[in-house]
């Protein structure tokens, strides 16, 4: 049996499928993190960053964790960037010109990937590499119906790891060991799902986005501390005590305690002969401190999301057009994150294929994990433009596959129900009343019988409609009126034109003819409504 190796040529250890590396090394791993943000200053921070550049990531990783925990603005912006990937659909795509075996493997990998528990957590854990530069998720394998599948993927703390910049920048477990001339233990093949995110180009220790944000974080905390101290004394007068010469240390301590009590409770007792004076209250404002805090937060937003208008609006430059431009920048960042994260899942696909008997397929021909990062289009406008290209420009060589890709409409599978184009109804020209009533002489307006039927209504229902006279009457009466309305004249002007066309008719007769014409036009419209 051929030896199973990972995509880097490292052989599979049998214990990888039985246990996890962190369990075996748990006694040598430092479980709990430190908190280097306590007492962080401008001298200590460079030492932490320099140690990370040399491969000692522990202090830097712990500092990054404190930054996420203590800076709500930074946490909110990073959550926007991380959670954005959960909105994307993903698929497993075969290689170009795939063979039957490659297509079968693609279908199998798609089925295995879909069954991974808590896939959303795997994506979010992988996205933690944006800030830290890397993320490591340990895999627990299980055998299900003769198929090796991940039972769980668990992200391990970043401070557990070190790197070797002098030996290929390899990520290793910081268990205090030393092997092969390197510090730490090598990660077991097939035991870890590792993602490296190049927010900044360089070694892993300096590639995380939080390296850019540590300085705004530090200066923001300076401003917050100073603002808190300012607010503590703002509006309070300065209290100064004068004590007589020869006052003992004990009495001076009592006077100082009295000053403190006076500031909080407005009550104090001091020995006779001593004096307390109140000076002007602390003046000024918090604008200087808020300017520093605002600068730090805007810099953080720009570094994480590429802009500020999609995260906070100042009411001055937050126009809709500029906001749309900044939103396009966010989509570019989303696409970049998705493309980098695809590499992590492609590594997992290689593990699944190798462990389940598809190791004869070359790694370059393995199926690919792909996020759908295409922006939604306005299908209505897009279809109108496409119809113009086809029908008017006569562009007849547009591939259907390209249209489906742009619109996101998938190709239907065999036997899958599809929407059908409804048949086009044949439209017939409206017929005249004469033509309609050549075959129909009677039109009953009401065929229901009631106890109080109107004899006049029954006579109308049984009457024959003189089609010829109706058509002629409509043409003679309405032609001048319609022409006037088509010329944009008002209703009163149209009525005057109609009166001029029939100057000899009395007003009563004209009104009667108009009433009959309205009745005829209504009947004509009802009869031709279905045509």
C-alpha positions as CSV (number, residue, x, y, z in Angstrom):
1,X,0.0,0.0,0.0
2,X,1.4,3.4,-1.0
3,X,2.2,5.8,1.8
4,X,-0.3,8.6,2.3
5,X,1.2,12.1,2.2
6,X,-0.3,15.5,2.5
7,X,0.0,18.3,-0.1
8,X,3.5,19.1,1.2
9,X,4.8,15.5,0.9
10,X,4.7,14.8,4.7
11,X,3.5,11.3,5.6
12,X,0.4,10.6,7.6
13,X,0.9,9.4,11.1
14,X,-1.5,6.7,12.2
15,X,-2.1,8.4,15.6
16,X,-3.5,11.4,13.8
17,X,-6.7,9.5,13.0
18,X,-7.0,8.4,16.7
19,X,-6.2,11.4,18.8
20,X,-5.1,15.0,18.5
21,X,-1.7,16.6,18.9
22,X,-2.7,19.1,21.5
23,X,-4.0,16.4,23.8
24,X,-0.7,14.6,23.7
25,X,1.2,17.8,24.4
26,X,-1.3,19.4,26.8
27,X,1.0,19.2,29.8
28,X,3.7,21.2,27.9
29,X,1.4,23.9,26.5
30,X,0.7,27.1,28.3
31,X,-3.1,27.0,28.5
32,X,-3.9,30.5,29.8
33,X,-2.9,33.7,28.1
34,X,-1.1,36.7,29.6
35,X,-2.4,40.3,29.4
36,X,0.4,42.5,28.2
37,X,-2.0,45.4,27.7
38,X,-1.7,46.1,31.4
39,X,0.7,48.9,31.8
40,X,1.4,49.0,28.0
41,X,3.4,52.1,27.0
42,X,5.3,53.4,24.1
43,X,8.6,51.7,25.2
44,X,7.2,48.2,25.9
45,X,5.1,47.9,22.7
46,X,8.1,47.8,20.3
47,X,9.7,45.0,22.3
48,X,6.6,42.9,21.9
49,X,6.5,43.5,18.2
50,X,10.2,42.7,17.7
51,X,9.8,39.4,19.6
52,X,7.0,38.4,17.2
53,X,9.2,39.2,14.2
54,X,11.7,36.7,15.5
55,X,9.1,34.0,15.9
56,X,8.0,34.4,19.5
57,X,4.3,35.1,18.9
58,X,3.0,34.6,22.5
59,X,3.1,38.2,23.8
60,X,1.9,39.7,20.5
61,X,-1.0,37.2,20.3
62,X,-2.1,37.9,23.9
63,X,-1.9,41.7,23.2
64,X,-4.1,41.2,20.1
65,X,-6.7,39.4,22.2
66,X,-6.7,42.2,24.7
67,X,-7.3,44.7,21.9
68,X,-10.4,42.8,20.7
69,X,-11.7,42.6,24.2
70,X,-11.1,46.1,25.3
71,X,-11.7,48.2,22.2
72,X,-15.4,48.0,21.2
73,X,-14.9,49.9,18.0
74,X,-12.1,47.6,16.8
75,X,-14.2,44.6,17.7
76,X,-17.3,45.8,15.9
77,X,-15.3,46.7,12.7
78,X,-13.6,43.3,12.6
79,X,-16.9,41.5,13.2
80,X,-18.3,43.3,10.1
81,X,-15.4,42.0,8.0
82,X,-15.5,38.5,9.4
83,X,-19.2,38.0,9.2
84,X,-19.4,39.3,5.7
85,X,-18.1,35.9,4.4
86,X,-21.1,34.2,6.0
87,X,-23.3,35.9,3.4
88,X,-21.5,34.3,0.5
89,X,-22.6,31.0,-1.1
90,X,-19.9,28.5,-1.9
91,X,-19.6,25.5,-4.2
92,X,-17.2,22.8,-5.2
93,X,-16.0,23.3,-8.8
94,X,-14.3,20.6,-10.9
95,X,-11.1,21.3,-12.9
96,X,-11.2,22.3,-16.5
97,X,-12.0,19.5,-18.9
98,X,-12.6,17.2,-16.0
99,X,-12.6,13.4,-16.5
100,X,-15.2,11.1,-15.2
101,X,-13.1,10.3,-12.1
102,X,-12.5,13.9,-11.4
103,X,-16.2,14.7,-11.7
104,X,-17.0,11.8,-9.3
105,X,-14.5,13.2,-6.9
106,X,-16.0,16.7,-7.2
107,X,-19.4,15.3,-6.3
108,X,-18.0,13.4,-3.4
109,X,-16.1,16.4,-2.0
110,X,-19.2,18.6,-2.3
111,X,-21.1,16.0,-0.3
112,X,-18.4,15.7,2.4
113,X,-18.0,19.5,2.7
114,X,-21.7,20.0,3.0
115,X,-21.7,17.6,6.0
116,X,-19.0,19.4,8.0
117,X,-20.6,20.4,11.3
118,X,-20.7,24.1,12.1
119,X,-19.3,25.2,8.8
120,X,-20.0,28.8,9.8
121,X,-17.7,28.5,12.8
122,X,-15.0,27.1,10.6
123,X,-15.2,30.1,8.3
124,X,-15.2,32.6,11.2
125,X,-12.3,30.9,12.9
126,X,-10.4,31.0,9.6
127,X,-11.1,34.7,9.3
128,X,-9.3,35.3,12.6
129,X,-6.1,35.1,10.5
130,X,-6.9,38.6,9.2
131,X,-5.9,40.2,12.5
132,X,-3.4,37.7,13.8
133,X,-1.8,36.7,10.5
134,X,-2.7,33.0,10.8
135,X,-5.2,30.6,12.4
136,X,-4.9,26.9,13.3
137,X,-7.9,24.6,13.7
138,X,-7.3,21.1,15.0
139,X,-9.1,18.3,13.2
140,X,-10.7,15.3,14.9
141,X,-11.4,12.5,12.4
142,X,-14.1,9.9,12.4
143,X,-14.8,6.9,10.2
144,X,-18.4,7.0,8.8
145,X,-19.5,4.2,6.4
146,X,-15.8,3.6,5.5
147,X,-15.3,7.3,4.8
148,X,-13.0,9.5,6.8
149,X,-14.8,12.8,7.7
150,X,-14.0,15.6,10.1
151,X,-15.9,15.1,13.3
152,X,-14.9,18.6,14.6
153,X,-12.6,21.5,13.9
154,X,-11.5,23.5,16.9
155,X,-9.5,26.7,16.8
156,X,-6.6,26.8,19.1
157,X,-5.3,29.9,20.9
158,X,-2.8,31.9,18.8
159,X,-0.4,32.2,21.8
160,X,0.2,28.4,21.6
161,X,2.3,28.8,18.4
162,X,5.6,30.0,17.3
163,X,7.2,30.5,13.9
164,X,10.6,29.9,12.4
165,X,11.4,32.8,10.1
166,X,14.9,31.4,9.5
167,X,13.4,28.0,8.4
168,X,10.7,28.7,5.9
169,X,8.5,30.6,8.4
170,X,6.9,27.4,9.6
171,X,4.2,27.4,12.2
172,X,4.9,25.1,15.2
173,X,3.4,24.3,18.6
174,X,5.2,26.1,21.4
175,X,5.6,23.2,23.8
176,X,9.1,24.0,24.9
177,X,10.7,21.3,22.9
178,X,13.6,21.5,20.4
179,X,13.8,19.2,17.4
180,X,15.5,19.2,14.0
181,X,17.3,22.5,15.0
182,X,13.9,24.2,15.5
183,X,12.0,25.3,18.6
184,X,8.6,23.7,19.2
185,X,6.9,20.7,17.7
186,X,5.9,20.3,14.0
187,X,2.2,20.3,13.3
188,X,1.0,16.8,12.5
189,X,0.0,16.3,8.8
190,X,-3.7,15.8,8.4
191,X,-4.2,17.1,11.9
192,X,-4.5,20.8,11.4
193,X,-6.4,23.2,9.1
194,X,-4.1,26.2,8.8
195,X,-4.9,29.5,7.1
196,X,-2.4,32.3,6.5
197,X,-3.8,35.7,5.6
198,X,-1.6,38.3,4.0
199,X,-3.1,41.5,5.3
200,X,0.5,42.6,5.1
201,X,3.2,40.9,3.1
202,X,6.0,39.5,5.1
203,X,6.6,36.8,7.8
204,X,3.7,35.5,9.7
205,X,4.7,37.4,12.8
206,X,4.3,40.7,11.0
207,X,1.5,39.9,8.5
208,X,-1.5,40.4,10.7
209,X,-3.7,43.5,10.4
210,X,-3.6,44.1,14.1
211,X,0.1,45.1,13.7
212,X,-1.2,48.2,12.0
213,X,-3.8,48.8,14.7
214,X,-1.6,48.5,17.8
215,X,-0.5,52.2,17.6
216,X,-4.0,53.7,17.2
217,X,-5.1,51.4,20.1
218,X,-2.2,52.7,22.3
219,X,-2.8,56.4,21.6
220,X,-6.6,56.0,22.0
221,X,-6.1,54.4,25.4
222,X,-3.8,57.3,26.4
223,X,-6.5,59.7,25.4
224,X,-9.2,57.7,27.3
225,X,-7.1,57.7,30.5
226,X,-6.5,61.4,30.3
227,X,-10.1,62.1,29.6
228,X,-11.2,60.0,32.6
229,X,-8.8,62.0,34.8
230,X,-10.1,65.3,33.4
231,X,-13.7,64.4,34.0
232,X,-13.0,63.3,37.5
233,X,-11.9,66.9,38.5
234,X,-13.9,68.9,35.9
235,X,-16.0,71.6,37.6
236,X,-14.5,71.0,41.0
237,X,-12.6,73.8,42.7
238,X,-9.1,73.2,43.8
239,X,-8.9,72.7,47.6
240,X,-5.8,74.0,49.3
241,X,-5.1,73.7,53.0
242,X,-2.7,75.9,55.0
243,X,-1.3,74.5,58.2
244,X,0.7,76.2,60.9
245,X,4.4,75.6,61.3
246,X,5.3,72.8,63.6
247,X,2.2,70.8,62.7
248,X,2.9,67.1,63.2
249,X,2.8,64.6,60.4
250,X,-0.2,63.0,62.0
251,X,-2.1,66.3,61.9
252,X,-1.1,66.9,58.3
253,X,-2.5,63.5,57.4
254,X,-5.7,64.5,59.1
255,X,-5.9,67.7,57.2
256,X,-5.3,65.9,53.9
257,X,-8.0,63.4,54.7
258,X,-10.3,66.3,55.5
259,X,-9.7,67.8,52.1
260,X,-10.6,64.5,50.4
261,X,-13.8,64.2,52.5
262,X,-14.7,67.8,51.7
263,X,-14.5,67.0,48.0
264,X,-16.8,64.0,48.2
265,X,-19.2,64.8,51.1
266,X,-18.8,68.6,51.5
267,X,-18.1,68.0,55.2
268,X,-14.8,68.2,57.0
269,X,-13.2,68.9,60.4
270,X,-9.7,70.4,60.8
271,X,-7.8,71.5,63.9
272,X,-8.1,75.1,64.9
273,X,-5.5,77.4,63.4
274,X,-5.5,75.7,60.0
275,X,-7.1,77.2,56.8
276,X,-8.7,75.8,53.7
277,X,-9.0,77.9,50.5
278,X,-10.9,77.1,47.3
279,X,-9.4,78.1,44.0
280,X,-11.0,78.4,40.6
281,X,-12.6,75.2,39.2
282,X,-10.9,73.2,36.5
283,X,-11.7,74.7,33.2
284,X,-11.3,73.7,29.6
285,X,-13.1,71.0,27.5
286,X,-12.9,67.4,26.3
287,X,-12.4,68.4,22.6
288,X,-8.7,67.6,22.6
289,X,-9.2,64.2,24.0
290,X,-12.1,63.4,21.7
291,X,-10.1,64.5,18.7
292,X,-7.5,61.9,19.5
293,X,-10.1,59.2,20.1
294,X,-11.9,60.1,16.9
295,X,-8.6,60.0,14.9
296,X,-7.8,56.5,16.4
297,X,-11.3,55.1,15.5
298,X,-11.3,56.5,12.0
299,X,-7.8,55.1,11.4
300,X,-9.0,51.7,12.7
301,X,-12.1,51.8,10.3
302,X,-9.9,52.7,7.3
303,X,-7.5,49.9,8.1
304,X,-10.2,47.2,8.6
305,X,-12.9,48.2,6.1
306,X,-11.0,50.5,3.7
307,X,-13.2,53.5,4.5
308,X,-15.2,55.3,7.2
309,X,-18.5,56.1,5.6
310,X,-19.6,52.4,5.8
311,X,-18.9,52.4,9.5
312,X,-19.6,55.9,10.9
313,X,-21.0,59.1,9.4
314,X,-20.0,62.6,10.5
315,X,-22.8,64.5,8.8
316,X,-20.4,66.5,6.7
317,X,-18.9,64.2,4.0
318,X,-21.4,61.3,4.3
319,X,-23.0,61.7,0.9
320,X,-24.9,58.8,-0.7
321,X,-22.6,58.7,-3.8
322,X,-19.4,58.7,-1.7
323,X,-20.9,56.0,0.5
324,X,-21.6,53.8,-2.5
325,X,-18.0,54.2,-3.6
326,X,-16.8,53.2,-0.1
327,X,-19.2,50.2,-0.2
328,X,-17.5,49.1,-3.4
329,X,-14.2,49.2,-1.5
330,X,-15.7,46.9,1.1
331,X,-16.7,44.5,-1.6
332,X,-13.1,44.4,-2.9
333,X,-11.9,43.5,0.6
334,X,-14.6,40.9,0.9
335,X,-13.5,39.3,-2.4
336,X,-9.8,39.3,-1.3
337,X,-10.6,37.6,2.0
338,X,-12.8,35.0,0.2
339,X,-10.1,34.2,-2.3
340,X,-7.5,33.7,0.4
341,X,-9.8,31.6,2.5
342,X,-10.5,29.3,-0.4
343,X,-6.9,28.1,-0.1
344,X,-7.6,26.8,3.4
345,X,-10.7,24.8,2.2
346,X,-8.8,23.5,-0.8
347,X,-6.2,22.1,1.6
348,X,-9.1,20.3,3.5
349,X,-10.5,19.0,0.2
350,X,-7.0,17.5,-0.5
351,X,-7.0,15.8,2.9
352,X,-10.5,14.3,2.3
353,X,-9.6,13.1,-1.2
354,X,-6.3,11.5,0.0
355,X,-7.7,9.8,3.0
356,X,-10.6,8.3,1.0
357,X,-8.7,6.7,-1.8
358,X,-8.4,9.4,-4.4
359,X,-4.7,9.9,-3.9
360,X,-4.0,8.9,-7.6
361,X,-5.5,12.2,-8.8
362,X,-2.8,14.9,-9.1
363,X,-3.2,17.8,-6.6
364,X,-3.5,20.2,-9.5
365,X,-6.6,18.3,-10.8
366,X,-8.5,18.3,-7.5
367,X,-11.8,20.1,-7.2
368,X,-11.8,23.6,-5.9
369,X,-13.7,25.3,-3.2
370,X,-15.1,28.6,-4.6
371,X,-17.0,31.5,-2.9
372,X,-19.5,33.3,-5.0
373,X,-18.4,36.9,-4.7
374,X,-20.3,38.2,-7.7
375,X,-22.3,41.3,-6.9
376,X,-26.0,41.3,-7.5
377,X,-27.1,43.0,-10.7
378,X,-30.3,44.7,-11.7
379,X,-31.7,41.9,-13.8
380,X,-34.4,44.2,-15.3
381,X,-32.0,46.8,-16.6
382,X,-29.4,44.1,-17.6
383,X,-32.0,42.2,-19.5
384,X,-33.1,45.3,-21.3
385,X,-29.6,46.1,-22.4
386,X,-29.0,42.5,-23.5
387,X,-32.2,42.6,-25.6
388,X,-31.0,45.7,-27.3
389,X,-27.7,44.0,-28.2
390,X,-29.5,41.0,-29.6
391,X,-32.5,42.6,-31.3
392,X,-31.2,46.0,-32.5
393,X,-27.4,45.6,-32.7
394,X,-27.9,42.1,-34.0
395,X,-25.1,40.7,-31.8
396,X,-25.9,37.0,-32.2
397,X,-22.8,35.3,-30.7
398,X,-23.4,36.0,-27.0
399,X,-22.9,32.7,-25.1
400,X,-25.7,31.5,-22.9
401,X,-23.1,30.3,-20.3
402,X,-21.9,33.9,-20.0
403,X,-25.4,35.2,-19.4
404,X,-26.0,32.5,-16.8
405,X,-22.8,33.4,-15.0
406,X,-23.6,37.2,-15.0
407,X,-27.1,36.7,-13.8
408,X,-26.3,33.9,-11.4
409,X,-29.0,31.7,-12.9
410,X,-27.8,28.1,-12.7
411,X,-28.1,25.5,-15.5
412,X,-31.0,23.1,-14.6
413,X,-30.1,19.6,-13.7
414,X,-31.6,16.6,-15.5
415,X,-35.3,16.4,-14.8
416,X,-35.3,19.5,-12.7
417,X,-38.6,21.6,-13.0
418,X,-38.0,24.9,-14.8
419,X,-40.1,27.9,-15.4
420,X,-41.8,28.0,-18.8
421,X,-42.5,30.9,-21.1
422,X,-46.3,31.4,-21.2
423,X,-47.8,31.1,-24.7
424,X,-48.3,34.5,-26.4
425,X,-52.0,35.3,-26.9
426,X,-53.1,36.1,-30.4
427,X,-54.4,39.6,-30.5
428,X,-57.3,40.3,-32.9
429,X,-58.3,43.7,-34.1
430,X,-61.4,45.3,-32.5
431,X,-64.5,44.5,-34.5
432,X,-67.2,47.0,-35.2
433,X,-70.6,46.8,-33.6
434,X,-72.0,45.9,-37.1
435,X,-69.7,42.9,-37.4
436,X,-70.3,41.8,-33.9
437,X,-74.1,41.9,-34.2
438,X,-74.4,40.2,-37.5
439,X,-74.3,37.0,-35.5
440,X,-75.8,38.3,-32.3
441,X,-79.0,40.4,-32.4
442,X,-80.1,40.2,-28.7
443,X,-78.1,41.4,-25.7
444,X,-79.8,40.8,-22.3
445,X,-78.3,43.1,-19.7
446,X,-79.8,40.9,-16.9
447,X,-80.9,37.3,-17.2
448,X,-81.9,36.9,-13.6
449,X,-85.7,37.0,-12.8
450,X,-86.9,38.8,-9.7
451,X,-90.3,39.5,-8.3
452,X,-90.1,43.2,-9.1
453,X,-88.8,43.1,-12.7
454,X,-89.0,46.4,-14.5
455,X,-91.1,46.1,-17.7
456,X,-89.1,48.9,-19.3
457,X,-85.9,47.0,-18.5
458,X,-87.3,43.8,-20.0
459,X,-88.2,45.7,-23.2
460,X,-84.7,47.0,-23.5
461,X,-83.3,43.6,-22.9
462,X,-85.5,42.1,-25.7
463,X,-84.9,45.0,-28.1
464,X,-82.8,44.6,-31.2
465,X,-79.8,46.9,-31.4
466,X,-79.6,48.6,-34.8
467,X,-75.9,48.1,-35.4
468,X,-75.6,50.3,-38.4
469,X,-77.3,53.3,-36.8
470,X,-75.1,52.9,-33.7
471,X,-71.9,53.0,-35.6
472,X,-73.0,55.9,-37.8
473,X,-74.2,57.8,-34.7
474,X,-70.9,57.3,-32.9
475,X,-68.9,58.5,-35.9
476,X,-71.0,61.6,-36.5
477,X,-71.3,62.6,-32.9
478,X,-67.9,61.7,-31.4
479,X,-65.6,62.4,-34.4
480,X,-65.4,66.2,-33.8
481,X,-65.2,65.6,-30.0
482,X,-62.4,63.1,-30.3
483,X,-60.5,65.3,-32.7
484,X,-60.7,68.3,-30.3
485,X,-59.5,66.2,-27.4
486,X,-56.6,64.9,-29.4
487,X,-55.6,68.5,-30.1
488,X,-55.3,69.1,-26.4
489,X,-58.4,71.2,-26.0
490,X,-60.4,71.2,-22.8
491,X,-63.7,69.4,-22.3
492,X,-65.6,72.7,-22.4
493,X,-64.0,73.7,-25.7
494,X,-64.7,70.2,-27.1
495,X,-68.4,70.6,-26.2
496,X,-68.5,74.0,-27.9
497,X,-67.1,72.4,-31.1
498,X,-69.7,69.7,-30.9
499,X,-72.4,72.4,-30.6
500,X,-71.0,74.2,-33.6
501,X,-71.1,71.0,-35.6
502,X,-74.9,70.6,-34.8
503,X,-76.0,74.3,-34.8
504,X,-79.7,73.5,-35.6
505,X,-80.3,71.1,-32.7
506,X,-82.0,72.4,-29.6
507,X,-80.0,72.1,-26.4
508,X,-82.4,69.4,-25.1
509,X,-81.9,67.3,-28.2
510,X,-78.2,67.8,-28.1
511,X,-78.0,66.6,-24.5
512,X,-80.2,63.6,-25.4
513,X,-77.9,62.7,-28.3
514,X,-74.8,63.1,-26.1
515,X,-76.4,60.9,-23.5
516,X,-77.2,58.3,-26.1
517,X,-73.7,58.6,-27.5
518,X,-72.2,58.0,-24.0
519,X,-74.4,55.0,-23.6
520,X,-73.4,53.6,-27.0
521,X,-69.7,54.2,-26.3
522,X,-70.0,52.3,-23.1
523,X,-71.7,49.4,-24.8
524,X,-69.1,49.4,-27.6
525,X,-66.3,49.4,-25.0
526,X,-67.8,46.5,-23.1
527,X,-68.3,44.4,-26.2
528,X,-64.8,45.0,-27.4
529,X,-63.1,44.6,-24.0
530,X,-62.1,41.0,-24.6
531,X,-60.6,41.7,-28.0
